[in-house]
Amino acid sequence: MKRSELCVVGEEEMIAPFRAAGMDVYPLSKNPNEDIESLIKNDYKIIFFPEDILKNLSGIFTRLKGQTFPLLISLPSSKGKGESVERIKEIIKKAVGIEVYWEEE
């Protein structure tokens, strides 16, 4: 049941903290494209997903290019290559007009 305009889709260990915070969460199936398409059809405005499925979603990104919503945001994952951190930095830079720096461990 949809409770908000934003949700998180991913593996159970990734979505569990978001579920505990009361957000709408959905487990990732074997077909990430169908998962994201389903969430778009359910009118979610912001959809967070693990960066390791980013390459599977190129067709969706192409189709949504130029639209304000839905906003698809990849989150760093243990399997990813760090593209999400760079993408989040760019989103913040566009939103607030300054570069944000994270300390590297």
SULQUIBEL-V934294 format. One record per backbone hydrogen bond with DSSP energy under -1.0 kcal/mol. NH is the residue of the N-H (numbers start at 1). CO is the residue of the C=O. If there is no record, write none. Layout:
nh:NH co:CO
nh:NH co:CO
This chain:
nh:7 co:46
nh:8 co:24
nh:9 co:48
nh:10 co:26
nh:14 co:11
nh:15 co:11
nh:16 co:12
nh:19 co:15
nh:20 co:16
nh:21 co:17
nh:22 co:19
nh:23 co:18
nh:26 co:8
nh:28 co:10
nh:35 co:31
nh:36 co:32
nh:37 co:33
nh:38 co:34
nh:39 co:35
nh:40 co:36
nh:41 co:37
nh:42 co:38
nh:43 co:40
nh:44 co:39
nh:45 co:5
nh:46 co:5
nh:47 co:71
nh:48 co:7
nh:49 co:73
nh:51 co:75
nh:53 co:50
nh:54 co:51
nh:56 co:53
nh:57 co:54
nh:61 co:57
nh:62 co:58
nh:63 co:59
nh:64 co:60
nh:67 co:64
nh:71 co:45
nh:73 co:47
nh:75 co:49
nh:86 co:82
nh:87 co:83
nh:88 co:84
nh:89 co:85
nh:90 co:86
nh:91 co:87
nh:92 co:88
nh:93 co:89
nh:94 co:90
nh:95 co:91
nh:96 co:92
nh:97 co:93
